[in-house]
């Protein structure tokens, strides 16, 4: 029977794809910080792909186009969230958390947002 680089038996029950499960377990124990970093990045990429239908390459393009800032020009805060249309499952841009939450609280409804803007602009301090 074949052996892995560390001398473990390469039996079907000890393989994960082409990798030795025992070697993988030892590596995780020997490199906890790298393992956590790898797991975090892998989870992030999977979530971007599954939830936002967004590749890492497209995310980087958006980040560069927006100079790492919220898509709303007058904001200027760092873009920390991926804004997307739930109905079309398409990414609209990158936003700061506060503005992404605000749009979500208005149910992504432009009419409500315009009414809220009008309300703020027309408020004159009288009750």
C-alpha positions as CSV (number, residue, x, y, z in Angstrom):
1,X,0.0,0.0,0.0
2,X,1.1,3.6,-0.6
3,X,2.1,5.9,2.1
4,X,1.7,9.7,2.4
5,X,4.7,12.1,3.0
6,X,4.5,11.6,6.7
7,X,4.2,7.8,6.5
8,X,0.5,7.4,7.0
9,X,-1.3,4.7,5.1
10,X,-3.2,6.0,2.0
11,X,-6.3,3.9,2.4
12,X,-9.7,5.1,1.1
13,X,-11.0,5.8,4.6
14,X,-7.9,8.0,5.3
15,X,-8.2,10.2,2.2
16,X,-10.1,13.4,1.6
17,X,-9.8,13.8,-2.1
18,X,-6.1,13.3,-2.7
19,X,-5.1,14.5,0.8
20,X,-4.3,12.4,3.8
21,X,-6.8,13.1,6.6
22,X,-4.2,12.5,9.4
23,X,-1.8,14.9,7.7
24,X,-4.5,17.5,7.4
25,X,-5.4,17.1,11.1
26,X,-1.7,17.4,12.2
27,X,-1.3,20.5,10.0
28,X,-4.4,22.1,11.6
29,X,-2.9,21.4,15.1
30,X,0.5,22.7,14.1
31,X,-0.7,25.9,12.4
32,X,-3.8,27.1,14.3
33,X,-3.5,30.8,13.2
34,X,-3.0,29.9,9.5
35,X,-5.9,27.5,9.7
36,X,-8.3,30.1,11.2
37,X,-7.2,32.6,8.5
38,X,-7.7,30.1,5.7
39,X,-11.1,29.1,7.1
40,X,-12.2,32.7,7.4
41,X,-11.1,33.5,3.8
42,X,-12.7,30.4,2.5
43,X,-16.0,31.1,4.3
44,X,-15.9,34.7,3.0
45,X,-15.4,33.7,-0.6
46,X,-18.2,31.0,-0.4
47,X,-20.6,33.5,1.2
48,X,-19.8,36.1,-1.5
49,X,-20.5,33.5,-4.2
50,X,-23.6,31.9,-2.7
51,X,-25.4,34.9,-1.2
52,X,-24.2,37.8,-3.5
53,X,-23.4,35.9,-6.7
54,X,-20.1,37.7,-6.6
55,X,-16.5,36.5,-7.3
56,X,-13.5,37.7,-5.5
57,X,-12.3,39.3,-8.8
58,X,-15.5,41.3,-9.2
59,X,-15.4,42.3,-5.6
60,X,-11.8,43.7,-6.1
61,X,-13.0,45.5,-9.2
62,X,-15.8,47.2,-7.3
63,X,-13.4,48.0,-4.4
64,X,-11.0,49.7,-6.8
65,X,-13.7,51.5,-8.8
66,X,-15.1,53.0,-5.5
67,X,-11.6,53.6,-4.0
68,X,-12.7,51.4,-1.0
69,X,-15.4,53.9,-0.1
70,X,-19.2,53.7,0.2
71,X,-20.9,53.9,-3.2
72,X,-22.8,57.0,-2.0
73,X,-20.6,59.9,-3.1
74,X,-21.2,62.2,-0.1
75,X,-20.6,59.6,2.5
76,X,-16.8,59.0,2.4
77,X,-16.8,56.1,4.9
78,X,-15.0,52.8,4.1
79,X,-17.1,50.3,2.2
80,X,-17.7,47.4,4.5
81,X,-20.9,45.8,3.1
82,X,-21.9,44.3,-0.2
83,X,-25.2,45.9,-1.3
84,X,-27.4,43.7,-3.5
85,X,-30.9,43.4,-4.9
86,X,-32.7,40.5,-3.2
87,X,-35.2,40.4,-6.0
88,X,-32.7,40.1,-8.9
89,X,-29.8,38.6,-6.8
90,X,-27.4,41.1,-8.3
91,X,-24.7,43.2,-6.6
92,X,-25.3,46.9,-6.8
93,X,-22.1,48.1,-5.1
94,X,-20.2,48.3,-1.9
95,X,-21.5,50.5,1.0
96,X,-20.7,51.4,4.5
97,X,-22.7,49.4,7.0
98,X,-24.8,52.3,8.1
99,X,-26.1,53.2,4.7
100,X,-26.6,49.5,3.7
101,X,-28.7,49.0,6.8
102,X,-30.7,52.1,6.1
103,X,-31.6,51.1,2.6
104,X,-32.6,47.7,3.9
105,X,-34.8,49.3,6.6
106,X,-36.6,51.1,3.8
107,X,-37.2,47.7,2.1
108,X,-35.1,48.8,-0.9
109,X,-38.0,51.0,-1.8
110,X,-37.0,54.2,-3.7
111,X,-40.4,55.9,-3.1
112,X,-40.0,55.6,0.6
113,X,-36.5,56.9,0.5
114,X,-37.6,59.9,-1.6
115,X,-40.4,60.6,0.8
116,X,-38.0,60.4,3.7
117,X,-35.6,62.8,1.9
118,X,-38.5,65.2,1.2
119,X,-39.5,65.0,4.8
120,X,-36.1,65.9,6.1
121,X,-35.6,68.7,3.5
122,X,-39.0,70.3,4.3
123,X,-38.8,70.0,8.1
124,X,-38.7,73.5,9.5
125,X,-38.5,72.8,13.2
126,X,-42.2,73.5,13.9
127,X,-44.2,70.8,15.6
